[in-house]
Amino acid sequence: AHLLLGRIHLRSGRVREAIDALKISLWSQETPQAHVTLAEAYLQGKDAAAARAEAERALALDPASEDARRLLERIDRR
């Protein structure tokens, strides 16, 4: 539920609320997609270091995650 709420906040431009909801999501269940979404939120909030850490954690959990790979490429281009 918090993953969905985080995505909604992120799409609405409420980055801080998105980050909070996504952290709660990760506390209850750690998933690669939650890490990728949190990385997106950090990137929107101009925190590339935190975004990179979350994307790398997503890849550690799921080495086949194309979303995490694409996000790392975006971070590298900044």
Backbone as CSV, one residue per row, in Angstrom:
resi,resn,N_x,N_y,N_z,CA_x,CA_y,CA_z,C_x,C_y,C_z
1,ALA,0.816,-1.192,0.000,0.000,0.000,0.000,0.865,1.264,0.000
2,HIS,1.953,1.230,0.775,2.811,2.411,0.838,3.598,2.615,-0.452
3,LEU,3.896,1.517,-1.154,4.575,1.655,-2.444,3.677,2.423,-3.411
4,LEU,2.422,2.051,-3.459,1.466,2.749,-4.329,1.305,4.209,-3.899
5,LEU,1.189,4.435,-2.606,1.065,5.801,-2.101,2.300,6.625,-2.465
6,GLY,3.475,6.020,-2.340,4.705,6.711,-2.716,4.716,7.090,-4.183
7,ARG,4.260,6.174,-5.026,4.194,6.467,-6.467,3.223,7.606,-6.761
8,ILE,2.097,7.602,-6.070,1.106,8.666,-6.270,1.699,10.008,-5.860
9,HIS,2.330,10.048,-4.702,2.962,11.296,-4.251,4.017,11.757,-5.253
10,LEU,4.814,10.823,-5.738,5.886,11.171,-6.669,5.321,11.772,-7.951
11,ARG,4.280,11.168,-8.479,3.659,11.692,-9.705,3.003,13.047,-9.484
12,SER,2.634,13.310,-8.241,2.000,14.592,-7.912,3.016,15.659,-7.541
13,GLY,4.294,15.298,-7.582,5.334,16.264,-7.271,5.600,16.448,-5.790
14,ARG,5.027,15.598,-4.967,5.237,15.683,-3.518,6.367,14.727,-3.133
15,VAL,7.578,15.155,-3.416,8.759,14.294,-3.284,8.977,13.864,-1.839
16,ARG,8.915,14.784,-0.897,9.156,14.447,0.518,8.164,13.395,1.004
17,GLU,6.886,13.565,0.665,5.868,12.595,1.061,6.113,11.252,0.380
18,ALA,6.553,11.292,-0.864,6.861,10.058,-1.589,7.993,9.312,-0.895
19,ILE,9.045,10.020,-0.547,10.187,9.387,0.118,9.752,8.752,1.433
20,ASP,8.965,9.462,2.216,8.495,8.922,3.496,7.678,7.650,3.296
21,ALA,6.741,7.667,2.354,5.899,6.494,2.103,6.731,5.323,1.592
22,LEU,7.698,5.608,0.740,8.517,4.533,0.179,9.440,3.921,1.228
23,LYS,9.929,4.717,2.150,10.738,4.167,3.244,9.900,3.222,4.103
24,ILE,8.660,3.605,4.372,7.764,2.728,5.134,7.525,1.439,4.359
25,SER,7.331,1.556,3.056,7.146,0.375,2.215,8.333,-0.573,2.345
26,LEU,9.534,-0.016,2.328,10.737,-0.848,2.433,10.888,-1.459,3.820
27,TRP,10.443,-0.765,4.849,10.508,-1.341,6.195,9.612,-2.563,6.301
28,SER,8.460,-2.529,5.650,7.538,-3.656,5.746,7.898,-4.788,4.790
29,GLN,8.420,-4.452,3.616,8.837,-5.482,2.656,9.836,-4.878,1.679
30,GLU,11.041,-5.390,1.718,12.085,-4.886,0.830,11.940,-5.523,-0.551
31,THR,11.686,-4.691,-1.549,11.570,-5.181,-2.919,12.426,-4.319,-3.837
32,PRO,12.901,-4.897,-4.937,13.669,-4.099,-5.888,12.872,-2.906,-6.414
33,GLN,11.582,-3.105,-6.684,10.775,-2.019,-7.244,10.622,-0.864,-6.262
34,ALA,10.501,-1.172,-4.979,10.414,-0.096,-3.986,11.716,0.702,-3.958
35,HIS,12.849,0.007,-4.072,14.132,0.714,-4.102,14.247,1.584,-5.356
36,VAL,13.801,1.069,-6.490,13.854,1.846,-7.735,12.970,3.091,-7.618
37,THR,11.782,2.921,-7.072,10.876,4.060,-6.940,11.435,5.085,-5.959
38,LEU,12.037,4.611,-4.872,12.665,5.530,-3.921,13.842,6.246,-4.582
39,ALA,14.589,5.535,-5.404,15.690,6.169,-6.139,15.164,7.273,-7.048
40,GLU,14.045,7.016,-7.714,13.420,8.043,-8.560,13.054,9.273,-7.732
41,ALA,12.501,9.033,-6.547,12.114,10.148,-5.680,13.341,10.953,-5.263
42,TYR,14.398,10.263,-4.872,15.621,10.973,-4.498,16.173,11.768,-5.678
43,LEU,16.108,11.190,-6.863,16.611,11.884,-8.040,15.791,13.151,-8.306
44,GLN,14.482,13.045,-8.180,13.632,14.233,-8.350,13.924,15.272,-7.280
45,GLY,14.313,14.799,-6.096,14.653,15.706,-5.009,16.091,16.189,-5.055
46,LYS,16.777,15.914,-6.163,18.152,16.383,-6.404,19.187,15.747,-5.473
47,ASP,18.931,14.509,-5.023,19.890,13.792,-4.185,20.398,12.582,-4.969
48,ALA,21.352,12.841,-5.859,21.855,11.793,-6.750,22.569,10.685,-5.984
49,ALA,23.254,11.020,-4.903,23.976,10.002,-4.134,23.001,9.000,-3.510
50,ALA,21.926,9.497,-2.926,20.923,8.606,-2.344,20.210,7.815,-3.439
51,ALA,19.956,8.452,-4.570,19.320,7.763,-5.696,20.194,6.610,-6.171
52,ARG,21.485,6.862,-6.293,22.417,5.815,-6.721,22.412,4.647,-5.732
53,ALA,22.449,4.951,-4.448,22.465,3.895,-3.429,21.219,3.018,-3.520
54,GLU,20.066,3.638,-3.722,18.820,2.868,-3.830,18.789,2.036,-5.109
55,ALA,19.237,2.595,-6.215,19.262,1.848,-7.479,20.233,0.677,-7.383
56,GLU,21.365,0.891,-6.736,22.332,-0.200,-6.566,21.771,-1.296,-5.666
57,ARG,21.011,-0.920,-4.636,20.385,-1.921,-3.765,19.353,-2.722,-4.557
58,ALA,18.604,-2.051,-5.424,17.632,-2.757,-6.264,18.337,-3.783,-7.138
59,LEU,19.479,-3.398,-7.707,20.245,-4.334,-8.540,20.816,-5.478,-7.725
60,ALA,21.199,-5.218,-6.494,21.706,-6.288,-5.637,20.609,-7.317,-5.362
61,LEU,19.385,-6.839,-5.194,18.260,-7.740,-4.946,17.805,-8.446,-6.219
62,ASP,17.892,-7.745,-7.342,17.459,-8.304,-8.633,18.426,-7.854,-9.721
63,PRO,19.474,-8.639,-9.958,20.475,-8.255,-10.957,19.912,-8.087,-12.372
64,ALA,18.719,-8.591,-12.625,18.109,-8.470,-13.951,17.205,-7.238,-14.067
65,SER,17.161,-6.397,-13.050,16.257,-5.240,-13.053,16.680,-4.201,-14.090
66,GLU,15.929,-4.145,-15.169,16.202,-3.150,-16.208,15.875,-1.742,-15.714
67,ASP,14.851,-1.623,-14.873,14.500,-0.308,-14.329,15.670,0.269,-13.540
68,ALA,16.296,-0.553,-12.718,17.437,-0.086,-11.922,18.611,0.277,-12.822
69,ARG,18.853,-0.526,-13.836,19.962,-0.236,-14.759,19.739,1.087,-15.503
70,ARG,18.530,1.280,-15.998,18.217,2.529,-16.708,18.348,3.736,-15.785
71,LEU,17.920,3.568,-14.562,18.020,4.670,-13.606,19.484,4.999,-13.311
72,LEU,20.320,3.995,-13.151,21.748,4.247,-12.933,22.365,4.964,-14.131
73,GLU,21.943,4.600,-15.326,22.440,5.294,-16.523,22.024,6.762,-16.504
74,ARG,20.776,7.033,-16.100,20.319,8.429,-16.000,21.131,9.200,-14.966
75,ILE,21.416,8.565,-13.851,22.199,9.224,-12.802,23.599,9.531,-13.320
76,ASP,24.182,8.591,-14.042,25.535,8.783,-14.581,25.596,9.920,-15.594
77,ARG,24.504,10.156,-16.310,24.483,11.223,-17.318,24.347,12.611,-16.700
78,ARG,24.016,12.694,-15.445,23.824,13.999,-14.785,25.128,14.643,-14.454
